[in-house]
Amino acid sequence: MTPVRDGRPGPGSGFSQVREGLRAYRLISAMWIRSLMAYRVSFAMTALGNFAVTAFDFVAILLMFSQVDRLGGYSLAEIAFLYGASCAAFGLADLALGSMDRLGRRVRDGTLDTLLVRPAPVLAQVAADRFGLHRIGRLAQGALVLAYALVVLDIDWTPLKVLMVPLMLVCGAGIFAAVFVGGAAFQFVAQDAAEVQNAFTYGGTTLLQYPPTVFAKDLVRGVTFVLPLAFVNWLPALYVLGRPYPLDLPTWVAFTPPLVAAALLALAGVVWRTGLRSYRSTGS
Amino acid sequence: MLVRAGRFRLYAAVTEGSFRRYATYRMATAAGVFTNTVFGLILAYTYLALWDERPGLGGYDQSQALTYVWLGQALLTVMALMGGGFEGELIERIRTGDIAVDLYRPADLQLWWLAADMGRAAFQLVGRGIVPMVFGALVFDLTLPPDALGWLAFLVAAVLGVVVSFAIRFLVALSAFWLMDGAGVTQVAMLAGTFFSGMLLPLNVFPGALGEFARALPWSALLQMPADVFLGERSGTALLRTYAFQIGWAAALLTAGRLLQAVATRRVVVQGG
């Protein structure tokens, strides 16, 4: 006997829903890229601006190192490694989901309703909405600093350490993506509070640019066990650098970012569904 | 005389209206306070690490450096260092042509927007400045002005800073008369504002000639100078010199804005004809 479905997706259709979502995301973002490319000069300028804005964070670090040789016991090259990893991972997530902070506005002015009636997953539509390819500037800046760090750092490379670098970027992007989705879900409740999201996204990436030795133990505990941002770059990067982990964590935690990212993304999915279900249109 | 009093009442009403307008965004303000506090916390620890390594860097002790961080968070939106002021609205009015209506009003364009921006800044100081500062003072050992006179001296420097900030952004907005799209200029102005105001790092930590250059530019009047007054680094004649620097840049930039406005206004007539 076939069980009666109550309209909710079963395990099989869950997979097809993801595929459908990715398809919608690809189509919508491709449309926005085409529209963006209609004004190439404008695109180049905004991408460059994005690059420059981000680069200022690193300029601040360079200015600091014009006065000191070490910060929190770390050299410039080591901090560049942390910075590049955090910034590139965040850049990936920002490129893919950076438009999600517009959700609050859509809830306020009622335009979210248009997305609800379209035959494509809402999350994919919101994420791809006004897909900003110019955000590639941030990613490029992070990648550049990371490349610089990899060149100047003196590391005893092992296959495991080499593998850790791309793994760190992908899992880090996944963790930040979960934060983006969770933050957007929060905007169903607090429509006017997009800036709270900035505290966790931009604030998170700023925090991770510096070594954990800089921060108070409680803050490090918070970003390890509560909002596990430490898994974006701190733990895997400190393994590569051969540095002690914060909070005396065991060696194997450096390999857990894939699990943490997967768990966080699943959690973000649940939070998103809950938020979407609580949505009441403005009716205007 | 009577006319002048009427004018003053008009601009006072604009300031008050603008204050109220920003005060209605309660949730956004609370969200902003949260974000400023988180960033203040992160930056405070990086400054601590820096001053651990180099005590007395830039002439600040550790407590002064921490205070500088929280002042930066408190003044970030007051000085509209990352945008969010009136300029977006003015650019939009220029782009759509609504500016023609504004020019027919019996009020001065520059003074009108200055009045509105003062109201915005006053709200941001109260709404977004106080709470992060109090949080910072509870968590860290901050250097606060010793007496009422010290607070007053800071307030004057902050108000002058807002005027300089306005004057810069007014020029930025007027560029829309020629460029129509203000995005590029706004972004460049924002970059310059963050870098040269001392938001990234106190300007007295900048090395050598770069530091001297940065301290001579108008943006130093937005954060570095009010902060130095707050930290008690400028008293007596140094305080007067600070004010003179701020007033000098304000006067120069406001005059430039006035001249540009005159040229731009003539363009509106040509376009609308």
Interface residues (C-beta under 8 A of the other chain):
Chain A: S42 M45 T46 G49 A52 V53 F56 V59 A60 L63 M64 S66 Q67 V68 D69 R70 L71 G72 A190 Q191 D192 A193 A194 E195 V196 N198 A199 F200 Y202 G203 T206 L207 Y210 T213 V214 F215 A216 L219
Chain B: Y25 R26 M27 A28 A30 A31 G32 F34 T35 V38 F39 L41 I42 L43 Y45 T46 L48 A49 L50 E53 R54 L57 D181 A183 G184 Q187 V188 M190 L191 T194 F195 L200 L201 V205 F206 P207
